[in-house]
Amino acid sequence: MSEEIKLDRKLSPINVWSLALGCIIGWGAFVMPGNTFLAKAGPLGTAIALSVAAVIMIIIAFNYNYMINQYPISGGEFTYTRMAFGQNHAFVCSWFLGLSYLAIVPLNATALALIGRNLLNNVFQFGFHYEVAGYQIYLGEIVLAVTALIVFALLSVRGVKFTGVFQTMLVFALVIGILIITCAAAVSEHASIENLKPLFSPSESPVSGVIAVIAVAPWAFVGFDTIPQAAEEFKFSPRKTKLIMTASILFGALVYMILNTITAMVVPAGYASWSDYIEALPHLSGLLSLPTFNAAHELLGTAGLVFLGVAVLAAILSGIIGFYMATSRLLYSMAKENVLPAWFGKLHAQYKTPSNAILFVMLVSAIAPFFGRTALNWIVDMSSIGAAIGYAYTSAAAMKFAWQEKRWTIVCTGAFGTVMGILFAALLLIPIPMLNCSLSKESYICLIVWVLMGIVFYFQKRKS
């Protein structure tokens, strides 16, 4: 009987670290220096902001570690919220968190087309095409994204040990690619520390720029919180997750800072500073419109693009695998508690993976490529609130249980994490002109639709 099958305990600490880092670092890490970090905060401002954000995330990770040790089973935030505050709160948490995880799967799959557009001379732009919200969508790019979703769904079904090893290989390729570019920047005459001036963005005050970058922390670091989703598949003590999560957050912050600093250090000919270059980006095309990739080309020529391209490809693929795992385990645990139909909770007889949940993620994700990156980004921006809600609920649960056990350190970290989770959600929901980090109008509409869908689903499920 399928209900007698249990998830396999096959994940080693290095597999879990790779799972988290692969989810943290995606396509965004390679484009955010140009379109977000430098424009808002500059090189030093971004380094300060990411350092502060990493500390905040590590404190929140302590709450996750505490809850993993309390409940070392799949489900993560859903399980913690249910045990601490009941089924209704657990539904609210998982409804938003599930979309946060699910949306990133097609976001990574459609990012493969961006590699084709920017590094491979538009090789996938063939067949019929049309436009959605100003984004040109081609048959070739749809086929590429859907094929990747199918292939990695099948790999995810094959077993957690197989995907864990493959994820680790991808993350090491990511690390090596970035390390090569970093070494090149350290010795190349094309990169100069003097180019880091101005240290802060000329168009923003230093304080508002730093706060604006900190505000994207829930999106930038979402991934370390996928670790508790796989807790039932650890072949090691849950106590080790504190070190694993801390290492993944620190390494993720380091990758963001390295890519941002290198981007600022390499200024193309014709521009007086990185700020002049970033200001001109809306009017540029080709390689010049992607500052981080242009920096790799300036440092090592075609070889630089190859190394960075390998790192980007590894980041995208590891993100697909990681969020397939996280989303399917969340759905699996919700089905076990009758929040979702039992179909989602069935495990594959041979591979002992939630194959039905993985299939569902694949089918839903395969719809996204037909609507293009612009529309998908509206959903992803809105779903960032899900990560903040997950942080707040997990921290509040840790605070509640720690209070009962008189573990005052966790009570403090729990209170801090709860406040930060609420604050992150507020920064996304409340327009603050000088920070410019709130949701767009389209994302607000997506959020309202998702909330209404949740209300309908909740009352239908309650009636049944």
SEZA-702208 format. One record per residue (C-alpha): residue in one letter; x, y, z. Coordinates in steps of 0.5 Angstrom, whole numbers, padded with zeros to 4 digits, always signed. Example, Ala and Ser with C-alpha at 12.3 -4.5 7.8 and 13.67 -1.06 7.14 Angstrom:
BEGIN
+------+-------+-------+-------+
: resn :     x :     y :     z :
+------+-------+-------+-------+
:    A : +0025 : -0009 : +0016 :
:    S : +0027 : -0002 : +0014 :
+------+-------+-------+-------+
***
This chain:
BEGIN
+------+-------+-------+-------+
: resn :     x :     y :     z :
+------+-------+-------+-------+
:    M : +0000 : +0000 : +0000 :
:    S : +0003 : +0007 : -0002 :
:    E : +0001 : +0010 : +0005 :
:    E : +0006 : +0005 : +0008 :
:    I : +0012 : +0008 : +0004 :
:    K : +0016 : +0013 : +0008 :
:    L : +0021 : +0018 : +0005 :
:    D : +0028 : +0016 : +0004 :
:    R : +0033 : +0018 : +0009 :
:    K : +0038 : +0019 : +0004 :
:    L : +0041 : +0027 : +0004 :
:    S : +0048 : +0028 : +0007 :
:    P : +0049 : +0035 : +0010 :
:    I : +0053 : +0037 : +0003 :
:    N : +0047 : +0035 : -0001 :
:    V : +0042 : +0039 : +0004 :
:    W : +0047 : +0045 : +0004 :
:    S : +0047 : +0045 : -0004 :
:    L : +0040 : +0045 : -0004 :
:    A : +0039 : +0051 : +0000 :
:    L : +0045 : +0055 : -0004 :
:    G : +0042 : +0052 : -0010 :
:    C : +0035 : +0055 : -0009 :
:    I : +0038 : +0062 : -0006 :
:    I : +0043 : +0063 : -0012 :
:    G : +0039 : +0064 : -0019 :
:    W : +0039 : +0068 : -0025 :
:    G : +0037 : +0074 : -0021 :
:    A : +0044 : +0074 : -0017 :
:    F : +0047 : +0075 : -0024 :
:    V : +0043 : +0081 : -0026 :
:    M : +0041 : +0084 : -0020 :
:    P : +0048 : +0088 : -0019 :
:    G : +0046 : +0092 : -0026 :
:    N : +0038 : +0093 : -0025 :
:    T : +0038 : +0093 : -0017 :
:    F : +0044 : +0093 : -0013 :
:    L : +0048 : +0099 : -0016 :
:    A : +0042 : +0103 : -0018 :
:    K : +0040 : +0103 : -0011 :
:    A : +0046 : +0103 : -0006 :
:    G : +0052 : +0103 : -0010 :
:    P : +0058 : +0098 : -0008 :
:    L : +0059 : +0099 : -0001 :
:    G : +0052 : +0101 : +0000 :
:    T : +0050 : +0094 : -0003 :
:    A : +0055 : +0090 : +0001 :
:    I : +0053 : +0094 : +0008 :
:    A : +0046 : +0092 : +0006 :
:    L : +0047 : +0085 : +0004 :
:    S : +0051 : +0084 : +0011 :
:    V : +0045 : +0086 : +0015 :
:    A : +0040 : +0082 : +0011 :
:    A : +0045 : +0076 : +0012 :
:    V : +0045 : +0077 : +0020 :
:    I : +0037 : +0078 : +0020 :
:    M : +0037 : +0071 : +0016 :
:    I : +0041 : +0068 : +0020 :
:    I : +0038 : +0070 : +0027 :
:    I : +0031 : +0067 : +0023 :
:    A : +0035 : +0061 : +0021 :
:    F : +0036 : +0060 : +0029 :
:    N : +0029 : +0059 : +0029 :
:    Y : +0028 : +0054 : +0024 :
:    N : +0033 : +0050 : +0027 :
:    Y : +0030 : +0050 : +0033 :
:    M : +0023 : +0048 : +0030 :
:    I : +0027 : +0043 : +0026 :
:    N : +0029 : +0039 : +0032 :
:    Q : +0022 : +0040 : +0035 :
:    Y : +0019 : +0037 : +0029 :
:    P : +0024 : +0033 : +0024 :
:    I : +0019 : +0032 : +0019 :
:    S : +0017 : +0034 : +0012 :
:    G : +0012 : +0040 : +0012 :
:    G : +0017 : +0046 : +0015 :
:    E : +0013 : +0052 : +0016 :
:    F : +0006 : +0049 : +0015 :
:    T : +0008 : +0044 : +0020 :
:    Y : +0011 : +0049 : +0025 :
:    T : +0005 : +0053 : +0024 :
:    R : +0000 : +0048 : +0025 :
:    M : +0003 : +0045 : +0032 :
:    A : +0003 : +0052 : +0035 :
:    F : -0003 : +0056 : +0032 :
:    G : -0008 : +0051 : +0029 :
:    Q : -0010 : +0049 : +0022 :
:    N : -0013 : +0056 : +0020 :
:    H : -0006 : +0059 : +0021 :
:    A : -0003 : +0053 : +0018 :
:    F : -0007 : +0054 : +0012 :
:    V : -0006 : +0062 : +0011 :
:    C : +0002 : +0060 : +0012 :
:    S : +0002 : +0055 : +0007 :
:    W : -0003 : +0058 : +0002 :
:    F : +0002 : +0064 : +0001 :
:    L : +0009 : +0060 : +0002 :
:    G : +0007 : +0055 : -0003 :
:    L : +0006 : +0060 : -0009 :
:    S : +0013 : +0063 : -0007 :
:    Y : +0016 : +0056 : -0008 :
:    L : +0012 : +0054 : -0014 :
:    A : +0013 : +0061 : -0018 :
:    I : +0020 : +0060 : -0017 :
:    V : +0020 : +0053 : -0021 :
:    P : +0018 : +0056 : -0028 :
:    L : +0022 : +0063 : -0026 :
:    N : +0028 : +0059 : -0027 :
:    A : +0026 : +0055 : -0033 :
:    T : +0024 : +0061 : -0037 :
:    A : +0031 : +0064 : -0035 :
:    L : +0034 : +0059 : -0040 :
:    A : +0031 : +0063 : -0045 :
:    L : +0035 : +0069 : -0043 :
:    I : +0041 : +0065 : -0043 :
:    G : +0040 : +0064 : -0051 :
:    R : +0038 : +0071 : -0052 :
:    N : +0044 : +0074 : -0049 :
:    L : +0049 : +0069 : -0049 :
:    L : +0048 : +0064 : -0055 :
:    N : +0045 : +0069 : -0060 :
:    N : +0038 : +0068 : -0060 :
:    V : +0038 : +0061 : -0062 :
:    F : +0032 : +0059 : -0059 :
:    Q : +0028 : +0065 : -0062 :
:    F : +0024 : +0061 : -0067 :
:    G : +0017 : +0058 : -0069 :
:    F : +0011 : +0063 : -0068 :
:    H : +0012 : +0068 : -0063 :
:    Y : +0007 : +0073 : -0060 :
:    E : +0007 : +0079 : -0054 :
:    V : +0005 : +0079 : -0047 :
:    A : +0006 : +0085 : -0043 :
:    G : +0011 : +0088 : -0048 :
:    Y : +0015 : +0081 : -0048 :
:    Q : +0016 : +0077 : -0054 :
:    I : +0015 : +0070 : -0053 :
:    Y : +0017 : +0065 : -0058 :
:    L : +0016 : +0057 : -0059 :
:    G : +0023 : +0055 : -0059 :
:    E : +0023 : +0058 : -0052 :
:    I : +0017 : +0055 : -0050 :
:    V : +0019 : +0048 : -0052 :
:    L : +0026 : +0049 : -0048 :
:    A : +0023 : +0051 : -0042 :
:    V : +0017 : +0046 : -0042 :
:    T : +0023 : +0041 : -0044 :
:    A : +0027 : +0043 : -0038 :
:    L : +0021 : +0042 : -0033 :
:    I : +0019 : +0035 : -0035 :
:    V : +0026 : +0033 : -0035 :
:    F : +0028 : +0035 : -0028 :
:    A : +0021 : +0033 : -0026 :
:    L : +0023 : +0026 : -0028 :
:    L : +0030 : +0027 : -0025 :
:    S : +0026 : +0029 : -0018 :
:    V : +0022 : +0023 : -0018 :
:    R : +0028 : +0018 : -0019 :
:    G : +0029 : +0019 : -0012 :
:    V : +0032 : +0024 : -0007 :
:    K : +0039 : +0021 : -0007 :
:    F : +0040 : +0022 : -0014 :
:    T : +0037 : +0029 : -0014 :
:    G : +0041 : +0031 : -0008 :
:    V : +0048 : +0028 : -0011 :
:    F : +0046 : +0032 : -0018 :
:    Q : +0044 : +0038 : -0014 :
:    T : +0051 : +0038 : -0011 :
:    M : +0055 : +0037 : -0017 :
:    L : +0051 : +0043 : -0020 :
:    V : +0053 : +0048 : -0014 :
:    F : +0060 : +0046 : -0014 :
:    A : +0060 : +0048 : -0022 :
:    L : +0057 : +0055 : -0020 :
:    V : +0062 : +0056 : -0014 :
:    I : +0068 : +0054 : -0019 :
:    G : +0065 : +0059 : -0025 :
:    I : +0064 : +0065 : -0020 :
:    L : +0071 : +0063 : -0017 :
:    I : +0075 : +0063 : -0023 :
:    I : +0071 : +0070 : -0025 :
:    T : +0073 : +0073 : -0018 :
:    C : +0081 : +0071 : -0019 :
:    A : +0081 : +0074 : -0026 :
:    A : +0078 : +0081 : -0023 :
:    A : +0084 : +0080 : -0017 :
:    V : +0089 : +0080 : -0023 :
:    S : +0086 : +0083 : -0029 :
:    E : +0088 : +0091 : -0031 :
:    H : +0081 : +0091 : -0033 :
:    A : +0078 : +0091 : -0026 :
:    S : +0080 : +0097 : -0021 :
:    I : +0078 : +0098 : -0014 :
:    E : +0078 : +0106 : -0016 :
:    N : +0072 : +0104 : -0020 :
:    L : +0068 : +0103 : -0014 :
:    K : +0067 : +0110 : -0013 :
:    P : +0062 : +0113 : -0012 :
:    L : +0061 : +0108 : -0006 :
:    F : +0054 : +0109 : -0006 :
:    S : +0049 : +0111 : -0011 :
:    P : +0049 : +0118 : -0013 :
:    S : +0041 : +0118 : -0014 :
:    E : +0039 : +0115 : -0007 :
:    S : +0041 : +0117 : +0000 :
:    P : +0046 : +0112 : +0003 :
:    V : +0041 : +0110 : +0008 :
:    S : +0035 : +0109 : +0004 :
:    G : +0039 : +0106 : -0001 :
:    V : +0041 : +0101 : +0004 :
:    I : +0034 : +0100 : +0007 :
:    A : +0032 : +0099 : +0000 :
:    V : +0037 : +0093 : -0001 :
:    I : +0035 : +0090 : +0005 :
:    A : +0028 : +0090 : +0003 :
:    V : +0029 : +0085 : -0002 :
:    A : +0032 : +0080 : +0003 :
:    P : +0026 : +0075 : +0003 :
:    W : +0027 : +0074 : -0004 :
:    A : +0034 : +0074 : -0005 :
:    F : +0035 : +0069 : +0001 :
:    V : +0029 : +0065 : +0000 :
:    G : +0032 : +0058 : -0001 :
:    F : +0035 : +0057 : +0006 :
:    D : +0028 : +0055 : +0009 :
:    T : +0027 : +0050 : +0004 :
:    I : +0032 : +0046 : +0009 :
:    P : +0026 : +0044 : +0013 :
:    Q : +0022 : +0041 : +0008 :
:    A : +0027 : +0036 : +0007 :
:    A : +0028 : +0034 : +0014 :
:    E : +0024 : +0027 : +0014 :
:    E : +0030 : +0025 : +0009 :
:    F : +0036 : +0027 : +0013 :
:    K : +0041 : +0022 : +0014 :
:    F : +0044 : +0026 : +0020 :
:    S : +0042 : +0029 : +0026 :
:    P : +0037 : +0035 : +0025 :
:    R : +0042 : +0039 : +0030 :
:    K : +0047 : +0040 : +0024 :
:    T : +0042 : +0044 : +0020 :
:    K : +0044 : +0051 : +0024 :
:    L : +0051 : +0050 : +0021 :
:    I : +0048 : +0048 : +0014 :
:    M : +0043 : +0054 : +0014 :
:    T : +0048 : +0059 : +0017 :
:    A : +0053 : +0057 : +0012 :
:    S : +0048 : +0057 : +0006 :
:    I : +0046 : +0064 : +0008 :
:    L : +0053 : +0067 : +0009 :
:    F : +0056 : +0064 : +0002 :
:    G : +0049 : +0066 : -0001 :
:    A : +0051 : +0073 : +0001 :
:    L : +0058 : +0073 : -0001 :
:    V : +0056 : +0071 : -0008 :
:    Y : +0052 : +0077 : -0009 :
:    M : +0057 : +0081 : -0006 :
:    I : +0062 : +0079 : -0010 :
:    L : +0058 : +0079 : -0017 :
:    N : +0056 : +0086 : -0015 :
:    T : +0063 : +0088 : -0013 :
:    I : +0066 : +0086 : -0020 :
:    T : +0061 : +0089 : -0024 :
:    A : +0062 : +0096 : -0021 :
:    M : +0070 : +0095 : -0022 :
:    V : +0070 : +0093 : -0029 :
:    V : +0067 : +0100 : -0033 :
:    P : +0066 : +0099 : -0040 :
:    A : +0070 : +0104 : -0045 :
:    G : +0067 : +0111 : -0046 :
:    Y : +0064 : +0111 : -0039 :
:    A : +0067 : +0115 : -0033 :
:    S : +0064 : +0111 : -0027 :
:    W : +0060 : +0105 : -0026 :
:    S : +0054 : +0110 : -0024 :
:    D : +0054 : +0113 : -0031 :
:    Y : +0054 : +0106 : -0034 :
:    I : +0048 : +0104 : -0030 :
:    E : +0044 : +0110 : -0031 :
:    A : +0045 : +0109 : -0039 :
:    L : +0043 : +0101 : -0038 :
:    P : +0036 : +0103 : -0041 :
:    H : +0039 : +0105 : -0047 :
:    L : +0044 : +0100 : -0048 :
:    S : +0043 : +0093 : -0052 :
:    G : +0047 : +0086 : -0053 :
:    L : +0052 : +0085 : -0048 :
:    L : +0053 : +0092 : -0045 :
:    S : +0046 : +0091 : -0043 :
:    L : +0048 : +0086 : -0038 :
:    P : +0054 : +0089 : -0033 :
:    T : +0056 : +0083 : -0030 :
:    F : +0056 : +0079 : -0036 :
:    N : +0060 : +0085 : -0040 :
:    A : +0065 : +0085 : -0034 :
:    A : +0066 : +0077 : -0035 :
:    H : +0068 : +0079 : -0042 :
:    E : +0072 : +0084 : -0041 :
:    L : +0076 : +0080 : -0036 :
:    L : +0077 : +0074 : -0040 :
:    G : +0074 : +0075 : -0046 :
:    T : +0070 : +0069 : -0049 :
:    A : +0072 : +0064 : -0044 :
:    G : +0070 : +0069 : -0038 :
:    L : +0063 : +0069 : -0042 :
:    V : +0063 : +0061 : -0042 :
:    F : +0065 : +0061 : -0034 :
:    L : +0060 : +0065 : -0032 :
:    G : +0055 : +0062 : -0037 :
:    V : +0056 : +0055 : -0034 :
:    A : +0055 : +0058 : -0027 :
:    V : +0049 : +0061 : -0029 :
:    L : +0046 : +0055 : -0032 :
:    A : +0048 : +0051 : -0026 :
:    A : +0045 : +0056 : -0022 :
:    I : +0038 : +0056 : -0026 :
:    L : +0038 : +0048 : -0026 :
:    S : +0040 : +0048 : -0018 :
:    G : +0034 : +0052 : -0017 :
:    I : +0029 : +0048 : -0021 :
:    I : +0031 : +0042 : -0017 :
:    G : +0031 : +0045 : -0011 :
:    F : +0024 : +0048 : -0011 :
:    Y : +0021 : +0042 : -0014 :
:    M : +0024 : +0038 : -0008 :
:    A : +0021 : +0044 : -0003 :
:    T : +0014 : +0045 : -0006 :
:    S : +0013 : +0038 : -0007 :
:    R : +0015 : +0036 : +0000 :
:    L : +0010 : +0042 : +0002 :
:    L : +0004 : +0039 : -0002 :
:    Y : +0006 : +0032 : +0001 :
:    S : +0005 : +0034 : +0008 :
:    M : -0001 : +0038 : +0007 :
:    A : -0004 : +0032 : +0004 :
:    K : -0002 : +0028 : +0010 :
:    E : -0006 : +0033 : +0014 :
:    N : -0012 : +0033 : +0010 :
:    V : -0011 : +0040 : +0008 :
:    L : -0010 : +0038 : +0001 :
:    P : -0013 : +0032 : -0003 :
:    A : -0010 : +0025 : -0001 :
:    W : -0007 : +0024 : -0008 :
:    F : -0002 : +0029 : -0007 :
:    G : +0001 : +0025 : -0001 :
:    K : +0002 : +0019 : -0005 :
:    L : +0009 : +0016 : -0005 :
:    H : +0012 : +0013 : -0011 :
:    A : +0013 : +0005 : -0010 :
:    Q : +0020 : +0005 : -0012 :
:    Y : +0023 : +0011 : -0011 :
:    K : +0019 : +0014 : -0005 :
:    T : +0018 : +0021 : -0007 :
:    P : +0012 : +0025 : -0007 :
:    S : +0011 : +0023 : -0015 :
:    N : +0004 : +0026 : -0015 :
:    A : +0006 : +0033 : -0012 :
:    I : +0012 : +0033 : -0017 :
:    L : +0007 : +0032 : -0023 :
:    F : +0003 : +0037 : -0020 :
:    V : +0008 : +0042 : -0020 :
:    M : +0011 : +0041 : -0027 :
:    L : +0004 : +0041 : -0030 :
:    V : +0002 : +0048 : -0027 :
:    S : +0009 : +0051 : -0028 :
:    A : +0009 : +0049 : -0035 :
:    I : +0003 : +0054 : -0036 :
:    A : +0008 : +0060 : -0034 :
:    P : +0012 : +0060 : -0041 :
:    F : +0006 : +0061 : -0045 :
:    F : +0005 : +0068 : -0041 :
:    G : +0013 : +0070 : -0041 :
:    R : +0017 : +0073 : -0036 :
:    T : +0014 : +0080 : -0035 :
:    A : +0007 : +0077 : -0033 :
:    L : +0011 : +0071 : -0029 :
:    N : +0015 : +0077 : -0025 :
:    W : +0009 : +0080 : -0023 :
:    I : +0007 : +0073 : -0019 :
:    V : +0014 : +0072 : -0017 :
:    D : +0014 : +0079 : -0014 :
:    M : +0007 : +0078 : -0010 :
:    S : +0009 : +0071 : -0008 :
:    S : +0015 : +0074 : -0004 :
:    I : +0010 : +0076 : +0001 :
:    G : +0010 : +0068 : +0002 :
:    A : +0017 : +0068 : +0004 :
:    A : +0016 : +0073 : +0009 :
:    I : +0010 : +0070 : +0012 :
:    G : +0013 : +0064 : +0013 :
:    Y : +0019 : +0067 : +0017 :
:    A : +0014 : +0071 : +0021 :
:    Y : +0010 : +0064 : +0023 :
:    T : +0016 : +0060 : +0024 :
:    S : +0019 : +0065 : +0029 :
:    A : +0013 : +0066 : +0032 :
:    A : +0012 : +0058 : +0033 :
:    A : +0019 : +0058 : +0036 :
:    M : +0018 : +0064 : +0041 :
:    K : +0012 : +0060 : +0043 :
:    F : +0015 : +0053 : +0044 :
:    A : +0021 : +0056 : +0047 :
:    W : +0017 : +0060 : +0052 :
:    Q : +0014 : +0054 : +0055 :
:    E : +0021 : +0051 : +0055 :
:    K : +0024 : +0057 : +0058 :
:    R : +0029 : +0058 : +0053 :
:    W : +0030 : +0065 : +0053 :
:    T : +0035 : +0066 : +0047 :
:    I : +0030 : +0063 : +0042 :
:    V : +0025 : +0067 : +0045 :
:    C : +0029 : +0073 : +0043 :
:    T : +0031 : +0070 : +0036 :
:    G : +0023 : +0068 : +0035 :
:    A : +0021 : +0075 : +0037 :
:    F : +0026 : +0078 : +0033 :
:    G : +0024 : +0074 : +0027 :
:    T : +0017 : +0075 : +0028 :
:    V : +0018 : +0083 : +0027 :
:    M : +0022 : +0082 : +0021 :
:    G : +0018 : +0078 : +0018 :
:    I : +0012 : +0083 : +0019 :
:    L : +0016 : +0088 : +0017 :
:    F : +0019 : +0085 : +0010 :
:    A : +0011 : +0084 : +0009 :
:    A : +0010 : +0091 : +0010 :
:    L : +0015 : +0094 : +0006 :
:    L : +0012 : +0090 : +0000 :
:    L : +0005 : +0092 : +0001 :
:    I : +0006 : +0099 : +0003 :
:    P : +0009 : +0104 : -0002 :
:    I : +0014 : +0108 : +0001 :
:    P : +0017 : +0113 : -0005 :
:    M : +0024 : +0114 : -0002 :
:    L : +0025 : +0106 : -0002 :
:    N : +0021 : +0104 : -0008 :
:    C : +0021 : +0097 : -0006 :
:    S : +0013 : +0096 : -0006 :
:    L : +0009 : +0091 : -0010 :
:    S : +0007 : +0094 : -0017 :
:    K : +0000 : +0095 : -0019 :
:    E : +0000 : +0088 : -0023 :
:    S : +0003 : +0085 : -0017 :
:    Y : -0002 : +0088 : -0013 :
:    I : -0008 : +0085 : -0017 :
:    C : -0004 : +0078 : -0017 :
:    L : -0004 : +0078 : -0010 :
:    I : -0012 : +0080 : -0009 :
:    V : -0013 : +0074 : -0014 :
:    W : -0009 : +0069 : -0010 :
:    V : -0013 : +0072 : -0003 :
:    L : -0020 : +0071 : -0006 :
:    M : -0018 : +0064 : -0009 :
:    G : -0015 : +0062 : -0002 :
:    I : -0022 : +0064 : +0001 :
:    V : -0026 : +0060 : -0004 :
:    F : -0021 : +0054 : -0003 :
:    Y : -0021 : +0055 : +0005 :
:    F : -0029 : +0055 : +0005 :
:    Q : -0030 : +0049 : +0000 :
:    K : -0025 : +0045 : +0004 :
:    R : -0028 : +0047 : +0011 :
:    K : -0035 : +0045 : +0008 :
:    S : -0032 : +0038 : +0005 :
+------+-------+-------+-------+
***
